Amino acid sequence: MASLPEGVPPLREIYLYITGSCNLNCRHCWIDPVFSGKIEKYLPWANLKGIIEQAQEIGLSAVKITGGEPFLHPEMVEILYALREMGLRLRMETNGTLIGPREARALKENNVWFSISLDGPNPLLHDDLRGVKGSFKRTLAGIEHLRAEGLSFQVIMSVHRGNIHSLPATLELAHDLGANSLKVNPITLSGRADAMQQNGELLTVAETLAAYHALMAHPLAQNGFAVHFDIPPAFQPIKKVGEQGFGTCGILGILGVLHDGRGGLCGIGEHIKELDFGSLLEPGSVRRVWERNATLQQIRENVPRHMKGICGRCMFRNYCLGKCIANTFTATGDLFEGFPFCEQAHAEGLFPENRLVAFKGSEQ
């Protein structure tokens, strides 16, 4: 690995938004890709390969592939083999509707850790959120191809007021389908979810916490089936955090790569110009952006030592890293403000006071 200037950490992982198109029209999507049954926006391997090679020179060891829908990409299977051949660890998020025998085999042979979205235990709930009739049936068909290859996978459920009641049944379905875990993502106020907020569909902090505690009491969760509920670690038992980690994205070692070859702070750079880092397609551009981009420099200077609000006082700040500063920026216009969920919880008296500490000196 090439040396980096003092204060610049290695680039550990790329979040690869490899397509700007999706075959589903999810009502909550924060990326807001083009809804289409065919690929319209994507990053060809000929362009992506150069970005990956540049990133490996400054530490890259892993790639998380998402979209849009990755399997809309005409070269997706070949790209999995190529990335694995480069020695990279691979993760993927997919809606599962385009997985056939070839895709399942590629996931298996390249040791891809991946998750599939199911937003309820039946077509009514899932298809309502995904915006395409028949998507539940197609996702289950994709899962059958995975099971034929003996693959394990994670189920991700995006929750709102319309499907929160089905959490126990979705947990049971994930288990019965052979998933290794269930991850529950409360829908946040960003992208298309603005309309859901206006319709009163998003959960309050109190509703989210009640759902979390109820799900963790489910017999499957009690008996060892892994359940990851995407709330900040301050609200979780210390033992649970120790077992499953802090749920942070590791923002100090991550770079987003968009479907047109631009860099950004995860996929949010697609729509927020302040978090668009410019093209990574030219020789030397990945290193230049990683070392010199002003936003990345500010993040390194401020996370976690100078975060504001409740995050600046939380005992987990050095590990949680503000949970999701992209979400915080969307809500507040400031990367370093307190995470909105935690701020709201504190305002309502729901933040655990025993998780707050008084840091000394300049760290306050």
C-alpha positions in Angstrom: 0.0 0.0 0.0 1.3 3.5 -0.9 2.0 5.8 2.0 -0.6 8.4 3.0 -0.2 11.8 4.6 -0.4 12.1 8.3 -4.0 12.1 9.5 -5.4 10.4 6.3 -6.5 6.8 7.1 -6.4 4.0 4.6 -9.4 3.7 2.3 -10.9 0.4 3.6 -14.1 -0.1 1.7 -16.0 1.3 -1.3 -19.7 1.6 -1.2 -20.4 0.9 -4.9 -23.7 2.3 -6.2 -23.1 0.4 -9.4 -26.5 1.2 -11.1 -28.6 4.3 -11.1 -31.6 2.2 -12.3 -34.0 -0.2 -10.4 -36.7 -2.6 -11.5 -38.7 -1.7 -8.4 -40.2 1.7 -7.4 -39.8 1.6 -3.6 -41.7 4.4 -1.8 -39.0 4.9 0.8 -35.8 4.8 -1.4 -33.3 7.5 -0.4 -31.2 6.9 -3.5 -34.1 7.5 -5.9 -32.8 5.6 -8.9 -34.6 5.6 -12.3 -37.5 3.2 -12.2 -37.1 0.9 -15.2 -37.2 -2.8 -16.1 -34.0 -2.3 -18.1 -30.7 -0.7 -17.3 -30.4 2.9 -18.1 -27.6 4.1 -15.8 -24.7 2.0 -14.7 -20.9 2.0 -14.3 -19.2 -0.3 -16.9 -16.5 -2.6 -15.7 -14.0 -0.9 -18.0 -14.4 2.3 -15.9 -14.9 0.6 -12.6 -11.7 -1.5 -12.8 -9.5 1.6 -12.9 -11.2 3.1 -9.8 -10.8 -0.2 -7.9 -7.1 -0.5 -8.9 -6.5 3.1 -7.7 -8.3 2.5 -4.4 -6.3 -0.7 -3.7 -3.1 1.4 -3.8 -4.4 3.3 -0.7 -5.7 0.4 1.2 -9.0 -1.0 -0.3 -9.8 -4.4 0.9 -13.7 -4.6 0.6 -16.5 -3.5 -1.7 -20.2 -3.2 -0.8 -22.3 -3.4 -4.0 -25.7 -1.8 -4.1 -27.7 0.4 -6.6 -30.3 0.8 -7.8 -30.5 -2.9 -8.3 -27.1 -4.5 -8.9 -28.4 -7.4 -10.9 -29.8 -5.0 -13.5 -26.2 -4.4 -14.5 -25.4 -6.3 -17.7 -21.9 -7.3 -16.4 -22.8 -7.9 -12.7 -21.9 -11.6 -12.7 -18.6 -11.1 -14.4 -17.8 -8.1 -12.1 -18.3 -10.4 -9.0 -15.7 -12.8 -10.3 -13.3 -9.9 -11.3 -13.5 -8.2 -7.9 -12.9 -11.5 -6.1 -10.0 -12.2 -8.3 -8.5 -8.9 -7.2 -8.6 -10.2 -3.6 -11.5 -8.1 -2.3 -14.1 -9.1 0.2 -17.6 -8.6 -1.2 -21.0 -7.6 0.2 -24.2 -6.9 -1.7 -27.7 -5.5 -1.2 -30.3 -6.7 -3.7 -34.0 -7.0 -3.9 -33.6 -10.6 -5.1 -36.1 -10.4 -8.0 -33.4 -11.0 -10.7 -31.6 -13.8 -9.1 -31.6 -17.0 -11.1 -29.3 -20.0 -11.2 -26.4 -18.1 -12.7 -26.6 -15.2 -10.2 -26.9 -17.6 -7.3 -23.8 -19.6 -8.4 -21.8 -16.4 -8.8 -22.7 -15.3 -5.3 -21.6 -18.6 -3.9 -18.4 -19.0 -5.9 -17.3 -15.5 -5.0 -18.2 -15.8 -1.3 -20.4 -12.7 -1.3 -22.1 -11.8 1.9 -25.4 -10.4 0.9 -28.9 -9.3 2.0 -32.3 -9.4 0.4 -35.2 -7.1 1.1 -38.5 -8.4 2.3 -40.9 -5.9 3.8 -43.5 -8.2 5.2 -44.6 -11.8 5.2 -47.0 -11.5 2.4 -47.4 -9.8 -1.1 -49.8 -7.1 0.2 -47.3 -5.5 2.6 -44.2 -6.1 0.5 -45.5 -5.0 -2.8 -47.1 -1.9 -1.3 -43.7 -0.6 -0.2 -41.8 -1.8 -3.3 -44.2 -0.2 -5.7 -44.5 -3.1 -8.1 -47.1 -5.8 -8.0 -45.6 -9.3 -8.0 -42.3 -8.3 -6.5 -42.8 -10.4 -3.4 -43.4 -13.5 -5.5 -40.3 -12.8 -7.6 -38.1 -12.2 -4.5 -39.2 -15.6 -3.1 -38.4 -17.2 -6.4 -34.9 -15.7 -6.2 -34.5 -17.0 -2.7 -35.3 -20.5 -4.0 -32.3 -20.3 -6.4 -30.2 -19.3 -3.4 -31.4 -22.2 -1.4 -30.6 -24.6 -4.2 -27.0 -23.5 -4.0 -27.1 -23.9 -0.2 -26.5 -20.2 0.4 -27.2 -18.3 3.5 -28.3 -14.7 3.5 -29.7 -11.8 5.5 -33.2 -10.5 5.2 -33.7 -6.8 5.5 -37.0 -5.3 6.4 -37.8 -1.6 6.1 -40.4 -0.8 8.7 -43.1 1.9 8.9 -46.6 2.2 10.4 -48.2 0.1 7.7 -46.1 -3.0 8.3 -44.7 -2.7 11.8 -47.4 -5.1 13.1 -46.0 -7.8 10.8 -42.4 -7.8 12.3 -42.9 -11.1 14.2 -44.3 -12.9 11.2 -41.5 -11.5 9.0 -38.9 -12.7 11.5 -40.5 -16.2 11.3 -40.6 -16.1 7.5 -36.9 -15.1 7.4 -36.0 -18.0 9.6 -38.1 -20.5 7.6 -36.5 -19.3 4.3 -33.1 -20.2 5.7 -31.8 -16.7 6.3 -28.9 -16.3 8.8 -30.4 -13.1 10.3 -33.0 -10.4 10.1 -32.1 -6.7 9.9 -34.8 -4.2 10.7 -34.4 -0.7 9.2 -36.8 2.0 10.4 -37.4 4.2 7.4 -35.8 7.6 7.8 -36.8 11.0 6.4 -34.8 11.2 3.2 -35.4 10.8 -0.6 -38.8 9.4 -1.5 -39.7 8.9 2.2 -40.6 12.6 2.4 -44.0 11.7 1.0 -44.4 8.9 3.6 -43.6 11.4 6.3 -46.3 13.8 5.0 -48.7 10.9 5.0 -47.9 10.1 8.6 -46.4 6.7 7.8 -43.0 7.0 9.5 -42.5 5.7 13.0 -41.9 7.9 16.0 -39.0 7.3 18.4 -41.3 5.8 20.9 -42.9 3.5 18.3 -39.5 2.4 17.1 -38.2 1.6 20.6 -41.4 -0.3 21.5 -41.1 -2.4 18.3 -37.4 -3.1 19.1 -38.1 -4.4 22.6 -41.1 -6.5 21.4 -39.1 -8.1 18.6 -36.1 -8.9 20.9 -38.5 -10.7 23.2 -39.7 -13.0 20.4 -38.7 -16.7 21.0 -36.6 -16.9 17.8 -34.5 -13.9 18.9 -34.3 -15.3 22.5 -33.1 -18.6 21.2 -30.2 -17.4 19.1 -31.6 -16.3 15.7 -29.7 -13.1 14.9 -31.8 -10.0 14.8 -30.2 -6.6 14.0 -32.4 -3.7 14.7 -31.0 -0.5 13.2 -31.1 1.8 16.2 -28.1 3.5 17.8 -26.1 1.5 20.3 -27.1 3.8 23.1 -30.5 2.2 23.2 -29.3 -1.4 23.2 -28.0 -3.6 26.0 -24.2 -3.6 26.4 -24.2 -7.4 25.9 -26.1 -7.0 22.6 -23.6 -4.4 21.4 -20.7 -6.6 22.3 -22.2 -9.5 20.4 -23.2 -7.7 17.2 -21.1 -4.6 17.1 -22.0 -0.9 17.1 -23.8 -0.8 13.7 -21.6 2.0 12.5 -20.8 2.3 8.8 -17.1 3.1 9.6 -17.3 6.4 7.8 -13.6 7.2 8.3 -12.6 4.4 6.0 -15.3 4.5 3.4 -15.8 6.2 0.0 -19.0 6.1 -2.1 -18.7 5.5 -5.8 -21.7 6.4 -7.9 -23.0 4.8 -11.1 -21.4 7.5 -13.3 -17.9 7.2 -11.7 -18.2 10.1 -9.3 -17.2 9.9 -5.6 -19.4 10.9 -2.8 -20.3 10.4 0.8 -22.0 7.1 0.2 -24.9 7.4 -2.3 -26.2 10.7 -0.9 -23.7 12.5 -3.2 -26.1 11.6 -6.1 -28.5 14.3 -4.9 -26.6 16.7 -2.5 -24.0 18.7 -4.3 -22.0 19.4 -1.1 -21.4 15.7 -0.8 -20.5 15.1 -4.4 -16.7 14.7 -4.6 -16.4 14.7 -8.4 -15.1 12.2 -11.0 -12.9 9.3 -10.0 -12.4 8.2 -13.6 -9.1 10.0 -14.3 -5.7 8.5 -13.3 -4.8 9.5 -9.8 -8.2 10.9 -9.0 -9.2 8.4 -6.2 -6.1 9.2 -4.2 -6.5 12.9 -4.8 -10.1 12.9 -3.6 -9.3 10.7 -0.6 -6.4 12.9 0.5 -7.6 16.4 -0.4 -11.4 16.6 -0.5 -12.5 19.3 1.9 -15.5 17.4 3.2 -13.5 14.3 4.0 -10.9 16.5 5.7 -13.6 18.0 7.9 -15.0 14.6 8.8 -11.6 13.4 9.9 -11.2 16.6 12.0 -14.6 16.4 13.7 -15.6 12.7 13.9 -15.8 11.7 16.7 -14.1 14.3 18.9 -16.1 17.4 17.9 -19.5 16.1 17.2 -22.3 18.3 18.5 -25.5 17.8 20.5 -26.3 14.4 22.0 -23.6 12.7 20.0 -20.9 14.8 21.6 -22.0 13.6 25.0 -22.7 9.9 24.3 -20.4 7.3 25.7 -20.4 5.4 22.4 -19.4 8.3 20.2 -15.9 6.9 19.5 -17.5 3.7 18.1 -20.9 4.8 16.8 -19.4 7.8 15.0 -22.7 9.7 14.9 -24.5 6.6 13.6 -25.1 8.0 10.1 -23.8 11.5 9.4 -25.4 11.4 5.9 -28.8 11.1 7.5 -27.9 13.8 9.9 -26.9 16.1 7.1 -30.2 15.4 5.2 -32.1 16.4 8.3 -30.0 19.3 9.6 -27.7 20.5 6.9 -24.7 19.8 9.3 -22.7 16.6 9.2 -21.7 16.9 12.9 -25.0 17.7 14.6 -26.5 15.1 16.9 -28.1 12.1 15.1 -31.8 13.1 14.7 -33.2 9.9 16.3 -31.1 10.4 19.4 -31.9 14.1 19.6 -35.6 13.5 19.4 -35.3 10.7 22.0 -33.5 13.0 24.3 -36.1 15.8 23.8 -38.8 13.3 24.7 -37.0 11.9 27.7 -36.3 8.5 26.0 -32.5 8.7 25.7 -30.8 6.6 28.4 -29.2 9.1 30.7 -26.6 6.5 31.9 -25.2 6.5 28.4 -24.2 10.2 28.7 -20.8 11.3 29.9 -19.0 14.6 30.4 -15.9 14.6 28.2 -13.0 16.7 29.4 -11.5 19.9 27.8 -11.8 20.3 24.1 -13.7 17.0 23.7 -16.8 18.4 25.2 
